[in-house]
Amino acid sequence: MMAAWHLPQASPVAVIPCCVDLEVFSPPASPPAKAFALAYLGSIGTWYMLDEMLLFLPACEG
């Protein structure tokens, strides 16, 4: 990966895998009736259209 970004081999870069450890987390065999989950992972700030995200929330709740 470092070669693709043309970084020197000595660059202090680490790849952090993003995944779910199924030994720790396991979803239920069948979801509960009317299950609703909404998650936002990331930063919140003016560049991320916070107002629009908050306006969108009622549409998600149905």
C-alpha positions as CSV (number, residue, x, y, z in Angstrom):
1,M,0.0,0.0,0.0
2,M,2.8,2.4,0.8
3,A,4.2,2.0,-2.7
4,A,0.8,3.0,-4.2
5,W,1.0,6.3,-2.3
6,H,4.6,6.8,-3.2
7,L,5.7,7.0,0.4
8,P,9.2,6.3,1.6
9,Q,9.6,2.9,3.1
10,A,10.7,4.5,6.4
11,S,7.4,6.5,6.7
12,P,5.7,6.1,10.1
13,V,2.5,4.7,8.5
14,A,0.3,2.0,10.0
15,V,-2.8,0.4,8.5
16,I,-5.5,-0.1,11.1
17,P,-8.0,-2.7,9.9
18,C,-11.6,-1.9,10.2
19,C,-13.7,-4.9,10.9
20,V,-16.0,-6.6,13.4
21,D,-14.6,-9.3,15.7
22,L,-17.4,-11.9,15.6
23,E,-15.9,-13.5,18.7
24,V,-16.9,-10.4,20.6
25,F,-20.0,-9.2,18.7
26,S,-22.6,-11.5,17.2
27,P,-26.0,-10.1,16.0
28,P,-29.2,-11.9,17.1
29,A,-30.4,-14.8,14.9
30,S,-33.5,-12.8,14.0
31,P,-33.8,-9.1,14.5
32,P,-36.5,-7.8,16.8
33,A,-39.8,-6.6,15.3
34,K,-39.6,-3.0,14.0
35,A,-35.9,-2.9,14.6
36,F,-34.3,0.5,13.6
37,A,-30.7,1.4,13.9
38,L,-28.9,4.4,12.5
39,A,-25.2,4.9,13.1
40,Y,-22.9,7.7,12.1
41,L,-19.2,7.0,12.4
42,G,-16.9,9.9,11.9
43,S,-16.3,13.5,12.7
44,I,-19.0,16.1,13.0
45,G,-18.2,19.6,11.9
46,T,-19.3,22.3,9.4
47,W,-17.7,20.4,6.4
48,Y,-19.9,17.4,7.1
49,M,-23.3,19.1,6.5
50,L,-24.5,18.7,10.1
51,D,-27.7,20.7,9.6
52,E,-28.7,18.5,6.6
53,M,-27.9,15.3,8.6
54,L,-30.1,16.5,11.5
55,L,-32.9,17.4,9.0
56,F,-32.7,13.9,7.5
57,L,-33.2,12.1,10.8
58,P,-37.0,12.4,10.9
59,A,-37.2,10.9,7.5
60,C,-35.3,7.9,8.7
61,E,-37.6,7.4,11.7
62,G,-40.5,6.9,9.3
